[in-house]
Amino acid sequence: MAINLVSLVTQFLTPEMIGRIASALGFDRTITQKAIIAAIPAILAAFSKVATQPSGAQRLADVAKQQSSALDSFANVLGKGGQSSFIDQGSQLLSSLLGGRDQNALAQAVGKFAGLGQDGAGSLLGMLAPVVMGTIGQQRQEGRSLDASGITSLLASQKDNIAASLPAGFSNLLSGTGLLDALGGAARSATAAGNEAARAAGSTARAVADSGQRAAGAAAAASRNWLYWLIPILAIAAVLAYLFARPGEQGLMVGGADIGKQVTDSINSLRTTLNGVTDAASAQAALPKLREVTAQIDKVDGMIGQLSPDQRRLLAGLVNPVMPTLNQLFDKVLAIPGVSELLKPAIDALKVKLAALVA
């Protein structure tokens, strides 16, 4: 069965665990999550580059064997005062595999992207590197060979997954470092997509600004009345605020309904509800909320036919990244004694409706 290493690492790093990472490092949770989203595919891209170097694949294979129990160790030390040693070991792991130049380039890019700074990103990368390598090491338990040839083949098979997981704009920060070279055309496509998005945003801003200048000029010629020039300026400001304060949602308006916001709010509500289930009693209390979320997603499902292909892709981009975490939460909740018989029908219905959003 085909695997996706980025998804496997993401599934391991649950929202609760990300919160503990942020607390352990003293970072804002939202910033930490943004950094992790960029760091995971970036580390895998860097490892892919190592695999193409002389003896690099063998070094990766040796480290993967050593880190086969890293996931258990990470879960045990996180939040218990042992993370400093774990970070140091991870930093040494990166240094031994990537070398100081590439390690610094990686930390600088992640730090700039998330707003952590290079030192903060370096600590986070030190914490994540063993997790990524531990996930690779676990593939041995799945019956995959992890000798030099096997690990080269494994990482080569992940090129498209890694490139697709790089956040918009992040590829540009790695441009010129060589860290994406092993991804080949997949990385170039991701970078081109990011550049196209940036150009589109710039063109939109210029178009709105030009329109504002023309409107202001026409109003000034027509009258000196302050209302004539104030109204166009206010309108332009409103358009700019709308376009740039809500870039992910403004493309998902259908019939006056903000589909992007509805989906995001529903998923956030679902996460909160599932995290609150600890026993049969809390499961019973959560059932009405799950039905409410299901109804909200059902409304969105009913409007899918009105979406353009581009809007469908935007919608999938909202839902796909969170599905591994949601599926893990579903499994975790259903494994609680006495909960499955109460919530499984509602959860199964939710899975079907969420799958329809990205079909």
C-alpha positions in Angstrom: 0.0 0.0 0.0 1.3 3.5 -0.9 2.4 5.6 2.0 2.7 9.3 2.6 5.5 10.1 5.1 4.3 13.7 5.5 0.8 12.5 6.5 2.3 9.9 8.9 4.3 12.5 10.8 1.3 14.9 10.8 -0.9 12.2 12.2 1.6 11.5 15.0 1.7 15.2 15.9 -1.8 15.6 17.3 -3.2 19.1 18.2 -2.6 18.2 21.9 1.0 17.3 21.2 1.6 20.5 19.2 0.3 22.4 22.1 2.8 20.6 24.4 5.6 21.4 21.9 4.7 25.1 21.9 4.6 25.1 25.7 7.9 23.3 26.0 9.6 25.7 23.6 7.8 28.8 24.9 6.3 29.6 21.5 2.8 30.7 20.5 0.7 27.7 19.5 -0.4 29.1 16.2 3.1 30.1 15.1 4.4 26.6 16.2 1.8 24.9 14.1 2.6 27.1 11.1 6.3 26.2 11.5 5.7 22.5 11.9 3.6 22.5 8.6 6.6 23.9 6.8 9.3 22.0 8.7 8.0 18.4 8.1 8.2 18.4 4.3 11.3 20.5 4.4 13.2 18.0 6.6 12.0 15.2 4.3 13.2 17.1 1.2 16.6 17.6 2.9 16.8 13.9 3.7 16.0 13.2 0.1 18.9 15.3 -1.0 21.2 13.4 1.4 20.0 10.1 -0.2 21.4 11.3 -3.6 24.9 11.9 -2.2 27.7 9.4 -2.0 27.2 7.2 1.1 24.3 9.5 2.0 21.7 6.7 1.7 23.7 4.4 4.0 24.0 7.2 6.6 20.3 7.7 6.5 19.7 4.0 6.8 22.0 3.8 9.8 20.3 6.7 11.5 16.8 5.3 10.8 17.7 2.1 12.6 18.9 4.1 15.6 15.8 6.2 15.7 13.2 3.4 15.4 12.0 4.1 18.9 12.2 7.9 18.7 8.4 8.3 18.6 8.0 6.5 21.9 10.8 8.6 23.4 9.4 11.8 22.1 6.0 11.1 23.6 7.6 10.3 27.0 10.0 13.3 27.3 7.6 16.0 26.0 6.6 18.2 28.8 8.5 16.2 31.4 11.7 18.2 31.4 13.7 16.0 29.1 13.1 17.9 25.9 16.4 19.8 26.0 18.4 16.6 25.6 16.0 15.5 22.9 16.5 18.8 21.0 20.3 18.5 21.3 20.2 15.0 19.9 18.0 16.0 17.1 20.2 19.0 16.2 23.2 16.7 16.2 21.3 14.3 14.0 20.6 17.1 11.4 24.1 18.3 11.6 25.6 14.9 10.9 23.3 14.3 8.0 22.9 17.7 6.4 26.0 19.6 7.4 26.1 23.0 9.1 25.3 25.0 5.9 22.2 23.1 5.0 21.0 22.9 8.6 21.3 26.7 9.0 19.6 27.3 5.7 16.7 25.1 6.8 16.4 26.8 10.2 16.6 30.3 8.6 13.8 29.5 6.1 11.5 27.9 8.6 12.2 30.7 11.1 11.4 33.4 8.5 8.3 31.7 7.3 6.7 31.2 10.7 8.2 34.3 12.5 10.2 32.3 15.0 13.7 33.5 14.0 16.5 31.2 13.2 17.3 30.2 16.7 13.7 29.3 17.6 13.3 27.4 14.3 16.6 25.5 15.1 15.2 24.3 18.4 12.0 23.2 16.8 13.8 21.4 14.0 15.9 19.6 16.6 12.7 18.4 18.2 11.1 17.3 14.9 14.1 15.6 13.2 14.0 12.5 15.4 10.2 12.3 14.9 10.6 12.4 11.1 13.4 9.9 11.2 11.5 7.7 13.7 8.6 7.7 11.3 10.9 6.5 8.5 12.4 3.9 10.9 9.0 2.5 11.6 8.6 1.5 8.0 10.9 -1.5 8.8 8.0 -2.8 11.0 5.8 -2.5 8.0 8.0 -4.9 6.1 9.9 -2.4 4.0 13.6 -2.7 3.6 15.6 0.1 5.1 19.0 -0.6 3.7 20.7 2.1 1.6 18.7 1.0 -1.5 15.4 0.7 0.3 15.6 4.1 1.9 16.6 5.7 -1.4 13.6 4.1 -3.1 11.3 5.2 -0.2 12.3 8.8 -0.3 12.2 8.9 -4.1 8.6 7.7 -4.0 7.7 10.6 -1.7 8.8 13.5 -4.0 5.3 14.5 -5.1 3.9 14.2 -1.6 6.7 16.3 -0.1 6.4 19.0 -2.8 2.6 19.1 -2.5 2.9 19.6 1.3 5.2 22.7 1.1 3.1 25.7 2.1 2.6 28.4 -0.4 5.5 30.8 -0.5 7.8 28.6 1.6 9.5 27.0 -1.5 10.7 30.5 -2.4 12.5 30.8 0.9 14.4 27.5 0.2 15.2 28.6 -3.4 18.9 28.6 -3.9 19.7 26.5 -0.9 19.7 23.2 -2.9 17.5 21.6 -0.3 14.7 21.0 -2.8 17.0 19.7 -5.6 16.2 16.1 -5.0 12.5 16.8 -5.6 13.2 17.8 -9.2 10.2 18.9 -11.2 7.8 18.5 -8.3 9.6 21.2 -6.4 9.7 23.5 -9.4 6.0 23.1 -9.8 5.4 24.0 -6.2 7.7 27.1 -6.4 6.0 28.2 -9.6 2.6 27.9 -8.0 3.7 30.0 -5.1 5.2 32.6 -7.5 2.0 32.7 -9.5 -0.1 33.3 -6.4 2.2 36.1 -5.3 2.0 37.7 -8.8 -1.8 37.4 -8.7 -2.0 39.1 -5.4 0.4 41.8 -6.5 -1.7 42.4 -9.7 -4.9 42.6 -7.7 -3.4 45.2 -5.4 -2.1 47.2 -8.3 -5.4 47.0 -10.1 -7.3 48.2 -7.1 -4.8 51.0 -6.4 -5.0 52.1 -10.1 -8.8 52.1 -9.9 -8.6 54.2 -6.8 -6.3 56.7 -8.4 -8.6 57.1 -11.4 -11.7 57.3 -9.2 -10.1 60.0 -7.0 -8.9 61.9 -10.1 -12.4 61.9 -11.6 -14.0 62.9 -8.4 -11.6 65.8 -7.9 -12.3 67.0 -11.4 -16.1 66.8 -10.9 -16.2 68.6 -7.6 -14.3 69.8 -4.6 -16.8 68.4 -2.3 -14.9 66.2 0.2 -17.6 63.5 -0.1 -16.7 62.9 -3.8 -13.1 61.8 -3.0 -13.7 60.3 0.4 -16.2 57.7 -0.7 -14.0 56.1 -3.4 -11.1 56.0 -1.0 -13.2 54.3 1.7 -14.5 51.8 -0.9 -10.9 51.0 -2.0 -9.8 50.5 1.6 -12.7 48.1 2.1 -11.8 46.1 -0.9 -8.2 45.9 0.1 -9.1 44.8 3.6 -11.4 42.1 2.2 -8.9 40.8 -0.3 -5.9 40.6 2.0 -7.3 40.0 5.4 -9.3 37.0 4.2 -7.3 35.5 1.3 -8.4 31.9 1.9 -12.1 32.6 2.2 -13.0 35.2 -0.4 -12.8 32.7 -3.2 -15.4 30.4 -1.6 -18.5 32.7 -1.6 -21.6 31.0 -3.0 -24.9 32.8 -3.2 -23.8 35.1 -0.4 -22.8 32.2 1.8 -19.2 32.0 3.0 -18.4 28.4 2.4 -14.8 28.6 3.6 -15.8 30.1 7.0 -18.6 27.5 7.4 -16.2 24.6 6.8 -13.5 26.0 9.0 -15.9 26.8 11.8 -17.4 23.3 11.6 -14.0 21.6 11.7 -12.9 23.6 14.6 -16.1 22.8 16.5 -15.7 19.1 15.6 -12.2 19.1 17.0 -13.3 20.8 20.2 -16.1 18.4 20.7 -14.1 15.3 20.1 -11.3 16.4 22.4 -13.9 16.8 25.1 -15.0 13.2 24.9 -13.4 11.1 27.7 -16.1 8.6 28.7 -19.6 7.5 27.9 -21.2 10.4 29.7 -19.3 13.0 27.9 -19.9 11.1 24.6 -23.7 11.4 25.2 -23.3 15.1 25.9 -21.3 15.5 22.7 -23.8 13.8 20.5 -26.0 16.9 19.8 -23.0 18.9 18.9 -21.8 16.2 16.5 -25.2 16.2 14.9 -25.1 20.0 14.6 -21.7 19.8 12.9 -23.0 17.1 10.5 -26.0 19.4 9.6 -23.6 22.3 8.8 -21.4 20.2 6.6 -24.5 18.7 5.0 -25.5 22.2 3.9 -22.0 22.8 2.4 -22.3 19.4 0.6 -25.6 20.7 -0.9 -23.8 23.7 -2.5 -20.9 21.8 -4.0 -22.6 21.6 -7.3 -22.5 25.4 -7.5 -18.7 25.6 -7.0 -16.3 26.1 -9.9 -13.3 23.8 -10.4 -11.1 26.4 -8.8 -13.4 26.7 -5.8 -13.5 22.9 -5.4 -9.7 22.9 -5.2 -9.8 25.7 -2.6 -12.3 23.7 -0.6 -10.2 20.6 -0.8 -7.2 22.7 0.3 -9.1 23.5 3.5 -10.2 20.0 4.3 -7.4 17.7 3.2 -4.7 18.9 5.6 -6.8 18.4 8.6 -8.2 15.0 7.7 -5.3 12.9 9.2 -5.8 14.7 12.5 -9.6 14.2 12.4 -9.3 10.5 11.6 -6.9 10.1 14.5 -9.3 11.8 16.8 -12.2 9.7 15.5 -10.2 6.5 16.2 -9.1 7.8 19.6 -12.7 8.6 20.7 -14.2 5.4 19.4 -11.5 3.4 21.4 -12.8 4.8 24.7 -14.9 2.1 26.5 -18.6 2.6 26.1 -18.2 5.4 23.5 -18.3 3.5 20.2 -21.9 2.3 20.5 -23.0 5.9 21.2 -21.0 7.9 18.6 -20.0 5.5 15.8 -23.1 6.2 13.7 -22.6 9.9 14.0 -18.9 9.7 13.3 -19.4 7.4 10.3 -21.9 9.9 8.8 -19.4 12.7 9.4 -16.7 10.8 7.6 -18.9 10.3 4.5 -19.8 14.0 4.4 -16.2 15.2 4.9 -15.1 12.8 2.1 -17.7 14.4 -0.2 -16.1 17.8 0.3 -12.9 16.6 -1.3 -14.2 14.1 -3.8 
